[in-house]
Amino acid sequence: MKEVLRQARSYDRSVQLLLLNQFTINLGFYMLMPYLAQHLSGTLGLAGWTVGLVLGVRNFSQQGMFLLGGTLADRLGYKPLIVAGCLLRTVGFAALGLVESLPALLAASAATGLAGALFNPAVRAYLAADAGERRVEAFALFNVFYQAGILLGPLVGMVLTGLDFKVTCLVSAAVFALLSAVQIRALPARRGNAGGPASEGREGVLRQWRAVLANRPFVLFSGAMIGSYVLSFQVYLALPLEVRRLGGNGEFGTVAVALLFAASGLGTIFGQTKVTAWCRARLAQGQALAWGLTALGLAFVPLLAASAVPVPGEGVGRWALAAGPPVLAALLLALGTMITYPFEMDTIVRLSGNRLVATHYGLYNTLCGVGITVGNLLTGAALDAARAAGLSALPWLALTVLGLACGAALYGLHRTGRITAGGPAARPVTA
C-alpha cells in the first residue's frame, strides 16, 4: 500500500484529488446501497415489486443518462459535472433516509442514479487528460482507490445501519456534501476538446453523437468489452448464489459471501499496480486486453471442475466446496479485471482521438450497462434451468466460453490494428 501512495503522490494535485474523490464516492455509495433494500422492505414495509422498482429506477437513470452526462462534460467542462453529480447525490441520499412515500422514494432513487451519470464520464475524462502519457498507470491507481471504497463502505454502513438507517443516509449525504465543497474549492477547472463551442445548439450535440457512433473501431471495441462486464459482475450474482446453494443461507453462507468480496477487493488493492507494471513491460496494449478477457473466462473453470465433484451431505467437505471454488473464481475475476481495466480506459481515449472523450466514456458505459442487464438476466435464467435439469456445469461452461470468445475478439482487433488508432471521431467535429 505504501507503493500505491508513493505512486499517487507522483502525479499532479488534480489527479491525486480525483483518486481521493473516487475512493470517497464509493465509500459513501456502498455504505448505503447494500442496506437500502432491507430498509425499503423491512422498515417501510414495501412490497417486493416496489423495492425492485425503486432500485431499478436508480440503475436505469444512471445507465440511460451516461451518454448525456458525458456529452455535457465535453461541452461544459469536467469540473461542473463532477460537482453537480456529487451535490445531486447529496440530496438523493439524504432523501432516501427521510422520505417514505413511493413517489418521493422514486425521485430520490432517480436522483442518485442521474448523479452517477453526471460525474462518472467526467471523472474518467478528467483523469485521462491530466495523467497524459501516464494514463495506464493512473487508471491502475484509480482502480485501487475504487476498490478500497467498495471494500470499506459496507463495513462503515453496517455499523451505522445498526444504529438507524437514517443515520447511514445522512452520513453518506454528508460525505458527498463535503466532497462537493472540496472539489469546488480545490479541483481546477478542466475542459475537454468537444469539437466545437459550448454555445452550439441541439444540432451540434446530435452531430457529436453521430460522430461517436460512426467511430467503427470504438464501437467494435465496446461490443467486445461488454463480455468483460458481464463476467466480472458475476461476483455479485452467480458466485453468491452458488455459495448460498451449497452453503445455505445461515451464518456460514453470509461469511463465505463476505469472503468473496474481501478476496476480490483486497486482491485488487495489493495487486493492481504490480499486475499493470508487469503487463506494461511484456505485452502490447491489445495483447493485455485479450489476456485479461481470457483470464475472466478462465475464472469459472474452478466452478466447472467443482461441478463434477459429488456434493457432500454436510460438514467441512460441503463447506469447502461451497466456499473454495467461488473464492478462487473471485480472485481470478479480480486478476482479469486488474489486467484489463487500465488498458481498457486508455484505449477509449486513444480511439476517441482525444476528442469528445467524456462522450465516448458515456456511450461506452451505457453499452456496457445494457450488456450487464441482459447478461445477468441470461445468467440467472441459465442457473435456474441448469439446476432444474441437473446440469450444474452448464452456466460455468457458458461463462467460460464467453470470456474466451471475447478474448479472441480483442486479439483479432489488436492484430488488425483497429484498437490502436481512432476512427471518424478522431477528426474535428463541426456543427
Number of C-alpha atoms within 10 A of each C-alpha: 11 8 11 18 11 10 15 20 12 10 15 11 15 19 23 19 19 20 23 17 24 23 24 23 22 21 27 30 24 21 27 30 17 14 16 20 17 15 19 22 16 11 11 12 12 17 12 11 10 15 20 14 15 21 20 16 21 22 21 18 19 26 22 21 22 32 25 20 29 33 28 22 32 28 22 18 22 28 21 19 25 28 24 17 25 27 20 22 30 27 19 25 27 20 22 25 22 15 14 14 9 14 11 15 22 20 17 25 27 22 24 27 27 27 29 27 28 30 25 23 32 35 24 23 30 24 22 24 19 17 18 10 11 13 20 23 21 26 26 28 24 26 24 26 24 24 24 20 24 22 23 18 24 22 14 16 26 17 13 19 20 10 11 13 23 20 18 27 28 20 20 27 27 17 19 27 19 16 22 23 14 14 21 16 9 12 18 12 13 18 17 20 17 25 20 17 13 14 9 12 10 10 10 18 20 13 14 24 19 13 21 25 17 14 18 17 22 27 19 15 21 19 18 21 25 20 25 29 17 24 27 21 16 21 22 14 14 19 23 23 20 21 26 19 13 19 24 15 12 9 9 16 22 15 12 22 23 13 16 23 21 19 19 23 24 17 20 26 22 15 18 27 25 16 17 22 14 12 19 16 8 10 12 12 20 24 21 26 30 27 23 29 34 23 24 34 30 24 28 30 20 17 25 21 13 18 17 11 9 9 14 13 9 10 9 10 11 16 19 15 21 27 24 18 23 28 26 19 25 28 24 24 28 27 21 27 25 24 29 28 22 25 26 22 19 20 23 26 26 19 27 26 19 22 24 30 30 37 28 31 26 29 26 23 24 20 20 23 21 16 19 21 14 13 21 19 11 13 21 16 12 18 20 14 15 15 14 10 10 10 14 21 19 18 24 24 17 15 24 21 16 21 28 21 18 25 28 18 19 28 20 16 20 20 13 10 12 19 23 17 16 22 22 19 26 20 14 15 18 14 14
